[in-house]
Amino acid sequence: MRTATIKRVTGETQIELTLNLDGTGKCEVENPIGFFDHMLRSFCKHGLFDLTGTIKGDLEVDQHHTIEDTGIVLGECFKKALGNCAGIYRAGFFIYPMDESLVQAAVDFGGRAYLVNDAKLTGIPLVSLGADGKEASFQTDCFEDFWQGFVNAAQCNLHIDTIRGRSDHHKIEAAFKAVSRAIREAVSIDERRGGTIPSTKGVLV
């Protein structure tokens, strides 16, 4: 099975995640940020990845540390689970519509980290109610922090482009779903490749 467990403990966060690339879309992660939890569940559901674990961070300071470090840990999980990437398609692409929003994502697990993010978000936090009934929010500027952490750790190229959209909620959710479907395609086993590494160099670094 292509699985990985990564634990990251810093002065700001304590995060542990276990990833199964060949799962059924199950997400059982203790996540203190409601909207972020919704996005991770969507990511797993549409990518058919199983993810379990816990996320804790210094939310009394900001959401940035917690969300960015979760991206780092998730990226490390993908890198470890993929190993040398032998036999996979390596690259993937998907366009996801969500009501008025349309977002495309392209990914390449080619061993180099690069993020292009053109999500066209307003930067205005999404406001909701927490489990305690008090006002909670999601800092939309942390969207890029999450994916930057992910690509740095996973060593992949990722391009996210909002083609059109009005609602930040819809644009962010469509992006998470588009990325998950693109990654699902990229990490799938290509039977025609016969277990070889998808690079003319013979290695992905």
N, C-alpha and C positions, 0 to 999 in steps of 0.2 A: 504493500500500500504506500502511496505517496503522501506521507504525513510529516508533520514537523511540530515541535513545541518550542517556543521561545519565551524566555522570561527577561524582562528589563526592569531593573530597580535603580532609581536615581533619587536625588534629593527632592525631586518634584513629582515623580510618578512611580507607581508599582503596577506593572502590566504583565500578564501571562496569557498567552494564546496558544491553542492547539488547532492546527489546520489540517483538513483532509481534502486534497484536491479532487478526489473522486467520490464526493459525497452525494447527498440528496437535497442539500439546501438548508440544512439545520443550523440555526444560530442560537447558542445558549451562552451568551456572554453577559456578565454582570456589568452593566454600563450606566453610569450615573447621569448621562446627558440624553434626555429623551429623544430629541430629533436625531442625534448621532446614532443612537441605538436603532432607530427606524431605518437609517441608511445602511448600517451594517447588516441588518436583517434582509433588506432588499438586495444588497450585494450578494449575500449567500444564497438567497432564494433563486435569483436569476442566473447566477454562475454555477449553481449546484455544488457549492463548496460547503463543507461542514466546519463550523467554527465554535469553539468553546473557550471559556476562560473568564478572567476578571480584569476590569479596568478601574484603576484608582489614581487620582491625581489632585493637585493643589487647586481645586476649583475656586477656592476663596481668593486666589490670585487672578486666574484667567482660565479660559478653556484651551488656550493655545498649547500649553505643555502636554495636557492629556490627549488632545486630538492628534497633535503631531507625533507624539511618541507611540500612539496606537498605530499610526501609519507606518512608522519605522518597524515596529514589532510584526505587523502583518506582512510587510515587505520581506523581512528576514525569514518569516515562515515560508513564503513562496520560494525564496531563493534556496532554502534548505530542502524543501520538499521536492523541488525540481532537480536538485543535484547538478549534473553536467548538462542537463536539458536534452539528453539523448532521446531521439524518437518523437519529440513533440513538433507541432507545427511551427512554434516559435513566435509567429506574429498573428494578430487578430484584429478585426475591425467590426464595428457595429454602429448602427444608427437607431436611436431609441426615441419614439414619440411619446409625449405625455401631455395630453390635452393640447394647449396652445404652444407647448415647448417641444423643440426637436434638438437633440444633442447627439453628436457623433464622437466616437472614441476609437483610437487606434493605438495598439501596443506592440512592442517588439522586445522579447526577452533575449536581447542580443549581447548582454554583458556590459552595456554602457548606460549610465543614468542620465536621463534628460526629460524634463517636463515642459510641455507647452500647454498652458492653461488659458483658454479664452472662454470662460464660462459665462461671462457678461453678468456677473452678480452685482447687486446694488451696494453690498456691504452693510446693509441694514439688518440687525439681528432679527431672527424669526422668534416671535414671542408666543409662549404657550403656558400651560399650568403644569407644575411639577406634581409628583405623587402626593405631596403634602398639601396640595391645593394652592400653593404660593406661585407667584409668577416666575417662570423660568424662560430661558432663551437659548438659541443656538447662534453662536458668532459666525456669520457667514464668511468672514474673512479667513476663518480657520479651514475652510474647504481646500484652499490651495496648500496650506500647511500640511494637511493630511496626505495629499497626493505627492507633495514634494518629499515628505518622509518616506512614503512608500517606494517611489522610484529610486531614491538614493539607496535604500536597503535591498530592494529586489534587483537592482542593476538592470533596469529596463527603460526603454523609451516609452513615454505616454503622452499622447496628444488628446486634449479634451476641447471640443469646440461646440458652443451653443450656436446653432444655426438660426433659431428664432425662439422667442419666449417672453413672457411677461412676469410670471410668478417665480420668485427665487426658490420657493419650495419645489415647484415643478422642475425648474432647471437643474437644481441640485439632485433631486431624485432621479431624473432622467439620466443625468451624468453617471451616478452610481450604477444604475442598471446598464447603461451602455458600456461602461468600463468593465463591469462584471462579465457581460456577454463577450466582449472582445478578449478578455483574459481567458475565459472558458474556451474559446476557440484556439487561442495561442498555446495553452498548456495541454490541450487534448493530444492524444497519441495518434500520429499519422502512420497507419499501417504500411503504407507504401515506402516509408522511410527506412523500415527494417531495423529500427533501434540505433541508427547512426545519428551523429550530432549535426544539427541543421546549420552548417556553416562551411563555406569553402575552405576556411582555415583549419577545420577539424577540431576547433576548440572555441568556446564562447568565453571571452574574458573582457 
